[in-house]
Amino acid sequence: MRGVRIDLARREVAIAGREVHLTPIEWKLLALLARHAGRVVTHRQILREVWGPTYSQQTHTVRVHMAGLRKKIEADPARPRWLVTEPSVGYRLRDRG
């Protein structure tokens, strides 16, 4: 990801060298996608790993938080380059531009 640096060990994200503040949920979501970069992560997997097993049917929750994360990461959140939606399945962090 050119211009975007995710440091999982330090829990830091930077865009063009400028640190970006993420909420705890946004960080968990981005870290999960980063650990699976290039692969689709399903809605169910995201809910289970970020929110816990009791949220398994609440996909709207994921969409709301993904929108907030895109506003912080993407140059144009309406046309995401890095945080890609896989319709009816989940999301994928594109691992190259």
Secondary structure, 3 states (H helix, E strand, C coil): CCCEEEECCCCEEEECCEECCCCHHHHHHHHHHHHCCCCEEEHHHHHHHHHCHHHCCCHHHHHHHHHHHHHHHCCCCCCCCCEEEECCCEEEECCCC
